[in-house]
Amino acid sequence: MKVTRIYSDDTGETHFDDVEIPLKDAGKIGRLSEPVAAKSVIFRTNDPDYDYDWHNAPARQYIALLDGAIELEVSDGEKRVLAGGDILLVEDVTGKGHRTKHLEPKERRSLFIVLKQ
């Protein structure tokens, strides 16, 4: 399963990375990853005009986009569009951060899974 990662390097510059989460055959129930320890789960909605300028992730967390679409930009200048069904791993808790632009004129829903440290 593909996950888009945002991380900070040693100089504070933020970058994208593509991470493949390995899945193992679990028979009739499908393919499963190894368990990931989580601290909490947060449900969120955003208004249609939501944009968030440069910021750091408040904690290492997965963000599962449930619907809508966003454009993410990291400090090295790369931009990516993610939409409902995509998963993001934000690890840029320090450094220059990233910014988020809402791409559709409707409310957007997402799920934050805060990881244990």
N, C-alpha and C positions, 0 to 999 in steps of 0.2 A: 504494500500500500504506500503510495507516494505522499510525502508530507513536505511542504515548503517551510524551510527554516530561515529565521532572521537571527543573525548573531553579530557580536562586536569583536573585532580583532584587537591585537595588543596596542594599537594606536588609537582605538576608539571608533574607527571607521566601521560602519555596518554594511553587511552583505547578505545576499540570499544564498541558500544552498538547497539542493534537492536531497532529501533523505528517503530511503526506501525502508519501510518497516517490514521485517520478514514475517511471513505468515506460515503457519504449519497446518496441514490437513487435520481437521478434527472430526472427520466423518460427516454424518448427515447434517450436523449443525454448521458446517462451512469451514473456513480457514481462519485461524485465530493467531494473534500476536502473543508474545509473552506479556504477562501483566505489567502494568506501569503504575507505580505507587503515586497516588494523588492525595493532595491535602484538602482540596475543596472543589466544588463545582459551582459556577456562577452562570445564571441565565441572563441574557441581555437583549434588549431591543434598542434600535437607533432610529431616530426620526429621519425622514427623507432628505433633510438638508445637512445631515451630519458629515462634517469633515474634521479631522483632527491633525493639527500641524505637528511639527517635530516633537516626538516624545519617546521615552523609553518604556519598555514593558515593565509593569509594576512587580512582576515575578516571572520566573520560568513557567510557561503555561502553553498548553495546546489550545487553539481556538478552532472550533468546528463551525464553519459557516453553514447555516441552515438554509438560507435563501439570500436573494439579492446579489450584488456584485460590488467589489471595491477595487481600487487601484492602490497598491502599496509602493512606496518609494523608500529606498535605503540611501544612506549618505554617500555611497560610491556612485550614485546617479542612476542605478538600475531601477526599473519599474516593472511590476508584474500585476496582472489582473487575476483576482481570485473570485470565485462565485460559490453559490450554494452547493454543498457537497465537498468542497475543498477543506483541507486541514492545514493549519499553520502552527508551527512551533516557534514561539517568540522567546528568544534567550538574550535579547539586547537590553539587559537590565542596567547596563552602564554604556557609556560611549555616546555617539551622536544621535542614536535612535532612528526612528522611521516615521513616515507620515502616511495617513490614511485618507483616501478620497472616496466618497460615496458615489456610485455610478448610476444608480437607478432612482427615479422619483417615487420611492415607496419605502415604508418601514422595513428595516432589515433585522433579522434575528440571528443570534450566535450563541454559542455555548463555550464558556471558558473552563478549562480543566487545569487548575493550579497544581503544579507538581511539587512533591516533597523535595526538600533541599538535599 
